[in-house]
């Protein structure tokens, strides 16, 4: 007997649901717990629109950040600060930006300087509030950075795999050529193999007549060591060598196939659909085919995978049966896998999402039906309950249609609760109303000349064709030089509607949003049938086990801490002064409260600002200790998008790199870049730096004299070691002078300027520094070395560099009552430069080989939905591609691509 669900409760207003369920205490608790999570633990999402899909050393990465609340997808007002990290393939943060969020929007840039190496990089973006819920939901994109400017060697690697017992053997065939493809013959190559940052093999090899070497290694701990890299150094001649590294995504080619019964479990006697996903050792989907047999080896059903190795098949599991999947791979090999164990009883939720208007549900149970037993269905999107239904279990199968208009566009979570109010079956589906912004882009014509001025007009409407006010970012690239697949892009649609709500790696998420079709709708349903997902666990929520909130939303920058007496007791009513030693100008003071705590709030300062915090007790004495509150840096964990790592970085984007080299040569020809930079890849002669840490503006070790830490070990005061050790330096009453400046001013002797870790302090401050804290002292006396310090360096400069055992420590104490503090300030973004060829001062002889023709992160449509931008084409002929992404004030998002030709 089939029955339609009787009670359907829309929750456009949550109070309406409570009105219906107020007499049902168990159901009321379920709804109230979801509401508590939604209200007290609001979720944020971040999307970055980047100007290009890949880059080269010497490029700039331009991006715009959109931070939205997950509930309505509207621009978030919760967090006011965004963090964006550039991370290399060693999971090390190379650059980090702190950006102010204005109504959920921010933009910035990274400069890929010559200190970086070619390879796979990540950009990660998050708010401090998001850290409470795990980094699985951070924005995290993997992309390649090549190098053609200083690159002299091209490589190509191919892997083959074998297995003996548990040991996995890898053979890497690597070819080395010059930039013209000529093999590098008879060259010595040194190599190291690292797996999960452990060195498991090293050795030497010599390239053959084809420029090839073969590296063989064995992974004896495949359950612990999963992936890593091969680091090589090829010796070009006696003075030059080049380092190249190659990702090792896996040490095996063993594929895995997982099975996902719809609703969660296979239940005896209930016919259901089973999703599967075939994944290669590299983490990417594989094409497979196969069939299912029972324990008597009877063939029951056949299947073939669709997109990214996913597919499904029907199954009617029977009691006391076991089922086996026989899988055939593209290379002809075959393997068997056991299907999940069959449960003797339970619930199964089947959902048909092919109807454009309705969700068709079937809820089936194998349990004995009690007269008054009822089950509950709850449907929610991003923690907002949109639908609740409760019905008596008068039969073992129930059918229902739910209008899709009840739900917003995005991932819908459907959960069935048993009569005991326990979650027993769950399903994710994607609701798509196609209510994205309609961004119409046009130019006066479609064919243009080189360097011709372009006016790109935007006309933005919502799904009902009403004009909207919104914020947009516009990137125009020379697509001939920067080709890419739209399905591989990271877009505002795929990120905010899909990736930001799913844990784990998703292969080509924008595939489901580019050129949408019925086939892709079905394949997206397969993804949600097979992809792990949890914003929260039901058991935790229903038992009041909510996330532990370690971090609060940041509304402003502040410097806080506490002042203690030397005996550890809080200093009450003590005066605390904050002043800047470099960067933005600050001078503020406050007093400590009853707990000895102080706060400097609503600060705005740049990344170059350094502070000194000084404290005194209530008697104006400095014998106190200052402790500053610091939020620990976000750890970098393993890249979840590791399957996207490019093994042959330079070769994969070679046309782009060749243009990059031509562009750099053109800039150097006209003296716009130095001739000696961009040598990071080629090691000429390795020299250890004179000093490990230095704040000398002339460069580390560029001084008239250097005093090392070993020279200070037997000194009570630093001035004792300076006196008599450096010619031309004298100490008078604890103040250090250069002899040449003793009579250089009518006001008397001019003390040497003291600089501690880049901060200028008063001359007498040197007496309070513990010599054991000092790594080195750089003495600057001559005009050539002091000129960079201007008038402050008139009497000479002592650059004191302190020991830094903890590289993450951003403040240091030198004496009681005073500390230096170097917090992360706001990044001041640069303005994208686009040449104006209408200006007669522009050098028209220099070739314009730009790949990013135009970038504007701050395009706002007016009340009529219109906006426009103007720019000039470059010299590259071919197809130019404009990419526009954005969001309106109601949380509707959109992306549009427009192409035109340049001849």
Secondary structure, DSSP 8 states (H G I E B T S, - for coil): -----SEEEE-SSHHHHHHHHTT-HHHHHHHHHHHHHHHHS--EEEEEEES-S-EETT-EEEEEEEEEETTT--B--S--EEEEEEE-TTS-EEEEEEEE-BTTEEEEEEE--TTS-SEEEEEEEE-TGGGGG-GGGSEEEEEEEE--SS---EEEEEEEEEEETTEEEEEEEEEEE-TTS-B--S-EEEEEEEETTEEEEEEEEE--TTSEEEEEEEES-TTT---EEEEEEEE-SSS-EEEEEEEE--S----EEEEEETTS-EETT-EEEEEEEEE-TTS-B--EEEEEE-TT--EEEEEE--GGGEEEEEEE--TT---EEEEEETTS-EEEEE---EESS-EEEEEE---SSEEEEEEEE-S---TT-EEEEEEEETTEEEEEEEEE-SSSEEEEEEEGGGS-SEEEEEEEE-TTS-EEEEEEEEE------EEEEE-S-SEE-TT-EEEEEEEEE-TTS-B--EEEEEEEEETTTS---GGGS--HHHHHHTGGGS-S--TTGGGGTSS--HHHHHHHHHHHHHS---SS-HHHHHTT-----------SEEEEEEEEETTS-B-TT-EEEEEEEESS--EEEEE--TTSEEEEEEE--BTT-EEEEEEE-TTS---EEEEE-----------TTGGG--SSHHHHTHHHHHHHHHHHHHHHHTTSS-SS---SSEE-S----S-SS---TT-TT-SSEEEEGGGGTT-SSHHHHHTTTSTTEEEETTEEEEGGGTTSSTT---B-EEEETTEEE-GGGGGGS-GGGEEEEEEE-SHHHHGGGGGGGTT-EEEEEE--S-TT--EEEEETTEEEE----B----------TTSTTS-TTS----SEEEEEEEEE--TTSEEEEEEE--S--EEEEEEEEEEETTS-EEEEEEEEEE-
